[in-house]
Amino acid sequence: MNRMEPLRKIEAGVLEVAYFEAGPADGPPVLLMHGFPYDIHTYAEVAPMLAGQSCRVIVPYLRGYGATRFLSDATPRSGEQAALGADLLALLDALAIPRAVLAGYDWGGRAACVVAALWPERCAGLVSFNSYNIQDIAKAMEPDTPANEHSLWYQYYFHSERGRAGLAKDRKALTRLLWQLWSPTWKFDNATFERSAAAFDHPDFVDVVIHSYRHRFGLVAGDPAYGYIERRLAAQPAIAVPTITFDGLDDGVRPPADASAHSHRFSGPRSHRLVPGVGHNMPQEAPRIFADAVLELVPALHNNTAR
């Protein structure tokens, strides 16, 4: 089984980021961002496909996962969207990458969307599963359909101290259940799950996860250091960079939608695609389709005009 090793580490913002890198150092840069509850091995097949096409591929562990660590004990263990976006921007700066193709899903897709929306000069192209992934916290308490509320049970669980304790006590059993529920047609084996689950044995994993799912509902305050970013995100800024968006027809978290559902959030060129037989973890379930989408956007890196 392919393991993404060795890891490199670099100080970026408030973190020491652990990341896997493949491909030529002077190739067009692509950053692949994982979600919850997954890790960099989501891209175990995607990364070599892109590196084989001469891309410089960078796959970082998010805050609270794997070997990425906070530099200071005093830094709040925030999981808010502004923090994730700021982490990605800081990583681009630390690696001296002026522009890159950004691709991701779930938390990682949210980080990519934040950078694409607020710092479009740093993003040549965006691949985003579930389309516009920036949270509208002001409307978080508006009820969804009963079916969608049912799918979000884990978020409401995490709002309680019982949920925090449950995640801390049974993180493997709980995250494995989410894998099964969110990708009902994906037949992963135990070794595949265990390879990723090792990343959850992190001293800050529970704190970051719980804060993320409480903050998005306005139940807890964010890190003041990211307040200015959250205020900009509250305006639901449009994404102007060239974008490819996906929905999986078997996604157990968010039901698939047609292109019109989020069209007003994209002011630049966008292609929206529905993928049959795919749940929530698209890069691992359909790596060839995901990699090909990234490669479609790589030529945009040769256009040096900031968008």
N, C-alpha and C positions, 0 to 999 in steps of 0.2 A: 504494500500500500504506500502510495506516494506521501511522504512527509515534507512539509515546506521548511527545509533547513538548509544551511545554517541561518540563524536570525542575525540581523544587524540591529544596532541600537544607536539612537541619536537623541540629544536633548532638543525638545521642541515645545516652546511655551512652558506650561506647568508640568509637562510630562517628560519622561525618558521613554520614547516610543520604540517598541520592538517591532521589526518589520522584516518581511521576506522580500528579496529582490531577485529578479531574473531578467535575462536579456542584456543587450549591449548598453553600456553606460551612456553612450551618446545617441541612443534610440529615442523615438518619440515617447515621452513619459505618459504612463497610464497608472492611475491609482485605483485600486479595487478595494471597496469598503464593505466589511461584513456587518451582519446584523445581530440581533438577540433572538434566541440564545444559540449563537453559532460562533465560528471563529475564522481565522484566515484559511483554514482548509476547505471552506466553501469554494475557494478558487484553486484547489489543487489540480484540477484539469484545465481550467480557463487560463491560468498563468502561463503554462508551457505553450499553449496555443498562441498566445500573444507574443511571448518571447521568441517563438519560432518564426514570427513575422517581423522580427527585429525591433519590437517595442521594448522599452525599458519599463518593466512591470514592478510596481511597488505595492505590497499588501500589508498594511499595518494592523496590529492589534489595537482595538479601541481602548479607551480608558476603562479600567476595571477588568480587563481580560488579559490572559496569557502573561507574557513577560513585560508588557507595558506597565510602567509604575509612575506614581506621582513623585515629584521631586521633593515636596514638602509635606510634612504631616499636617500643616496648617491649611492646606488647600481644601476647600469644601469638596466632598465627593459627589459632585453634581452629575446628573445624567441628562440634563436639559439639552434641548436641541441647539441652543446657542453655544454651549460648551463643546458639543461634538463638531459643529462647524468651525469654531475657533481652533480646535485641535488640528483639524485637517489643514486649515490655512497656515497654522504654525509649522506643520510638517512640510508643506510646500516651501515655506521660507527657509527652514533649516536645511533642506536638501537643495536649496538654490534652484528650484524649478519655477520658472516664471509663469508657464502655462502648461496645463495637462488635460488629458481626457479623464474625467471623473466618472466612476461607475459604482453602483451599489444598490442595495435593497435594505428595507427595514431601517435600523438605526444608521447604517452606513449610507444608505440611499438618502436619508435625511441630511446627514452631514454634507453629502455631495450637492444636494439641492440648495442648502444654505449658502455654500460657497458660490455656486452657479448664480444664485439670485442676487447676492450682496456684493460679490467680487467677480463679476463676469470676465474681467480682464485676466483672471487666473485660470479660467475654465474654457478650453477650446471646444469641448463637447461634453454632453452629459448622457449617461445611460441610467435610467431610473426605473426600478421595478415599483409598481403601484403609483406611477406618475408623480404628481406634485406631493411631495412628502413633508412639506413644512406644516407644522401643527398650527391650527387656529385655536389658541388656548381660550380666547374670549368666548368662543362658542362651544367649549368642551362639555358644558353641562346640558346642552340641548340633546334630548333623547334621540337615539337612532332607532331603526326598525327592531322589533323584537328578535329577529334572527341575527342581526348584527350585534345586538347587545349580548346575546348568548355566546357569540364567538369571542367576545371581549371579557369573558368571565375572569381570566387570569389578571387583567388590569385592576378590576375591582377587588380581587383577592389581595393584590399587592398594596391596596390602599389601607389595609388593616394591619395591625401588629401581628395578627395570626398569619397573614400572608408573608410578612417579613420572616417570621420564625419558620414558616413552612419552607421558604426558599433556602434559608440558611441550613435547615436540618436535612432536607431531601432535594438538594439542587439537581442531582443527577436524575432522579426519578421524575421530578417536575419538568425539567427541560426535555427529557426524552419524550414525555407525554406531549409536550408542545410540538416537538418535531412530528410526531405521529398525527396529531390533530390538524396541523397546519399544512401538511403534505401527505394527504391520505393515500395517494397513489404511488408515492416514492417508497420503494422497498430497500431501505438502507439496512446494513448489517450492524452487529454490535461493535465491530472494530471501527467502523466509520464514525459511529456516535462517540465512542470512547476517545478517538483521536481529537475530536473537537471539545469534548466535555472536560478534558484536562485544563482547558483555558479558563474554566469557571472556578477552579480552585485557586482563587485570587483573593487576597485579604480585603479588597475593596469592591469585589463583584456585587455582593448583596447591597451595599450602600448605594452604589451607582445605579443599579437596576431599580431599586425601590424609589430612589429620588426621581428617576426618569418617569416612572408611571404615576407618581403623585404630582409632579410638576406640570405635566401636560394637561392635567385637569384643574390646575390652579389651586391645588390643595396644600402646597408648600412653596416657600419662597425660593427663588433661584439664587445662584451665586452672584453677588452684586458686580463682580468683575465683568459679567456678561450682560448686564442690564441694558446697555446701549444696543447690543445685538438683538436681544429679545424685543426691544421696542421697535426696531426696524422690521423684525419678522412679524410682529403683530399687524403690520399693514398688509401682510400677505403679498409680498413683492413678486412680480412676474419674473419668469425665467426667460431670458432673451437668447441664450446660447443655443446652437443646434442640439437637438435632443431626440433620443429614442426612448420611448416609454413602453413598458410591458405590464400586462396582467396575466396571471396564471388562471386558467379556467378551473383548476382544482384547489385554488388558494383557500385554506381554511380560516384565514384571518380577515381578509378583505375581499369581498366578492368582485369579480371582474366587471369592468365598466368600459363603455365605448369611449372613443376619443373625445366626444363632446363634454364628458363629465368634468374634465379639468382643462378644457381648451382655453378658457379665459385666463389661466395661470401661466400660459406659455405665449410669449409675444414674438418668439423667433420660430425658425423652422422646427417642426416636430413630427415624428412618425410614431403612431401608437399601434401596438401589436398585441393580439391575444394569443396565448400559447396553450394549446391543448395538452392535457396530461401532466401539467406542471402545477405544483402547489406554491408555497411561500418562499422556498429556498431555491429560486430559479437558477442561479449560477452553478449549483451543484446538481440540480435535476436536469438541466438542459444546457450544459457548458458550451456546446458548439454554437447554439443560437445566441447565447450571451456574448461569447467571444466575437462572433461575426458582427454583432451590433457595435461593439467597441471599435472593431477594425473599420467599420463604415465611417466612424467619426475621426479617426486618426488623421486623415488628410487635412482636417480643419486646423491642425497644429502648424501647417505650413503657411496659413494665413495669419500674418502677424498683426492684423488689425484688431485691436481690443474691441470686444463687443459690449 
